[in-house]
Amino acid sequence: MSLSRQNAIAIGRQLCLPWVTMREKIPHNDAMIPTRPSVRKLLELILNTDSELNAFCLDYFDEVYKQWTIGMDRRTKVNLLLENRNPLDVISAIRKEYPTQFEKHHEVISNNSKKDKLFHEYRDRLENLYLKRDSSITLGGPVDALDREIVAIRKPDDTAPKIASRASVTGPYFLDISAS
C-alpha cells in the first residue's frame, strides 16, 4: 500500500526529514539550559552552609533529603540531588526560595559559552529558513532553494533517522514521496 503525499509529509515530520518544517523540534526561546556543574556552582554560592542545603532540600526535595544519611558530605548530598532531580527543578526552587541571591548569581547558569552562542545562531538561522519556507508555500512560491539551504545547514549535525523511498515504515505501508 502506498501512502499519499500528505501522509508521507506527516511521517517525514515525525522522522525529522530535512525538507519538512520542523519548528516544533527547535527550541523557541532562549531559556537557560543549565548544566549540572552550573547548578552545583549556584548551590555553592547561594546555600553556603550544610544546614542551609539541608533545609532547602527538606522543604523542596524531601524525597532526596530522605536518602541522605548522618555524616554524608555536602558534595555527595548535592550529587544525589542532581542525580534525582532535573536541574531546572532545582533552579526553580532556588529562584522561589532565594530570589535576591538568585538575581545576584544567576549568570552562573546563563548560556555565555561559545558553543551555546553557536547553537542559538544555528537555531535562529534554521527557524528563519523554515518561516520563509512556510511563507513561500502559503503564497505558492518555490521552496527548492530554501530546502537546499536547510539541508546544507542541517547536514553537519543531522542525526535524524533516515528513511529511503519505498522503505518499509510499519507493516505493509511504504513511504513513497513521489505519490500525489
Sequence and secondary structure as in RCSB ss.txt:
>XXXX:A:sequence
MSLSRQNAIAIGRQLCLPWVTMREKIPHNDAMIPTRPSVRKLLELILNTDSELNAFCLDYFDEVYKQWTIGMDRR
TKVNLLLENRNPLDVISAIRKEYPTQFEKHHEVISNNSKKDKLFHEYRDRLENLYLKRDSSITLGGPVDALDREI
VAIRKPDDTAPKIASRASVTGPYFLDISAS
>XXXX:A:secstr
 B  HHHHHHHHHHHT TTS  GGGS  S      HHHHHHHHHHH  SHHHHHHHHHHH HHHHTT  TT  HH
HHHHHHHHHS HHHHHHHHHHH HHHHHHHGGGGS  SHHHHHHHHHHHHHHHHHHHHHHHHHTT   HHHHHHH
HHHHGGG  S    TT B STT B  TT  
